[in-house]
Amino acid sequence: MATFAYKGMDAKGTPATGQVEGESKVVAAAALRSKGLTVVDLDEIKRSLGQIDILEPFQTIKSKDLTVFSRQFATMVNSGLSMLRCLYVLEEQTPNKKLVKVIADLKDDVEAGISLSDALEKHPKVFNRLYVSMVRAGELGGILDEVLNRLAAQLEKDDSIRRAVKSAMVYPIMIASFAILVLIGMVLFLIPIFAKMYNDLGHAKLPALTRFMMGVSAVLRGYWFIAIPAIVLLIWGIRRLKRTSRGTDLWDRTKLNLPMGIGAIVQKLAVARFSRTLGTLVSSGVPILQAIDITGKAAGNTVLEKAMVEVQQSIKEGQSITRPLEGIRVFPAMVTQMISVGEETGSLDAMLSKIADFYEDEVNASVKALTSIIEPIMMIGVGGIVGLVVISMYLPIFNMMNIVKQ
């Protein structure tokens, strides 16, 4: 599909310029005329090899891109620019090519008379239900700029926590990967050297640990064409199981019970995300039942999602949000008490925001503490693995006289 630069005039005679995509010049001109523009000039934009982004097919729309988009959109709406003009400007200045295409679609839909929220809803992979619902509430309440700023803040908070957790896991993952590579190297290349030497001793009885390691090495070397596909299939099977409703439920419950404080971090993350999402929706004017439904689906944990179903039922029966939460161990007593106070005082959104701030700080502190504990444990683990293999191979040498006599 080619890109054309155009110059034209709208129905009022106002000059208009920009770019349009089309299969040919005729198709592009027809598209412009359908928008009520009189085409004055239309030229194809030729891109040189240096201008072609070979990485564009692999480019993704990240949380940071949406944050910048939301923040800029809010600023322009607050400045009094029309919705269509905002989208034209965003299309021109957004560096992410995939997001540019999405904005172009939004612009076309809005120009055709579709509301912004309905246009966003056509791109569920980019704009989730939380985003669409908040924008819809902002449109109805006439506070779109305020809602977009809240969305940007929400995305920034989520991205900040995600980066903190990921950066904390980089070092342990590197150590674990190194340990696995060392173990594979020793099993495939070091143990066979010792095995050949011990085989020259005849039928001497070797220690059980040595025989076990030699057996593992022999299986991996002799049947690698079975072992490697089996490992790949096992990983694939686990990932496939996690995608099922039962597997997802089991995995989410298991995460909450992981040792070494990992389960506590997962719990705090879930509470922080729940509080931030529900508080943002409530403060944006989204109806409470719809807000709870969206919060449950955006929580990222089936335990919370099921809890939100009970909360919805409780509200429909005229009861409070707090009552069903008290029976779910994911929510500490402090959280349920603060939500209860927020309901009674009519400041639920502010109270949820305070809970989210508190638990986000708790997550950052817990992740740092966990990292400081995991690092020495991982080092000891690597040393233990290497030491086990080395000891298993040197045991016969320490007892060589007895083995030779046998």
HELIX and SHEET records of a PDB file:
HELIX    1   1 LYS A   25  SER A   34  1                                  10    
HELIX    2   2 LEU A   49  GLN A   51  5                                   3    
HELIX    3   3 GLU A   56  PHE A   58  5                                   3    
HELIX    4   4 SER A   63  ASN A   78  1                                  16    
HELIX    5   5 MET A   83  GLN A   93  1                                  11    
HELIX    6   6 LYS A   97  GLU A  111  1                                  15    
HELIX    7   7 LEU A  116  GLU A  121  1                                   6    
HELIX    8   8 ARG A  129  GLY A  141  1                                  13    
HELIX    9   9 LEU A  144  GLY A  185  1                                  42    
HELIX   10  10 MET A  186  LEU A  190  3                                   5    
HELIX   11  11 ILE A  191  ASN A  199  1                                   9    
HELIX   12  12 ALA A  208  GLY A  222  1                                  15    
HELIX   13  13 TRP A  224  ARG A  243  1                                  20    
HELIX   14  14 SER A  245  LEU A  256  1                                  12    
HELIX   15  15 ILE A  262  SER A  283  1                                  22    
HELIX   16  16 ILE A  288  ALA A  298  1                                  11    
HELIX   17  17 THR A  302  LYS A  316  1                                  15    
HELIX   18  18 THR A  322  LEU A  325  1                                   4    
HELIX   19  19 ALA A  333  THR A  345  1                                  13    
HELIX   20  20 LEU A  348  PHE A  398  1                                  51    
HELIX   21  21 MET A  400  LYS A  405  1                                   6    
SHEET    1   A 3 PRO A  15  GLY A  22  0                                        
SHEET    2   A 3 ALA A   2  MET A   9 -1                                        
SHEET    3   A 3 THR A  38  GLU A  44 -1                                        
END                                                                             
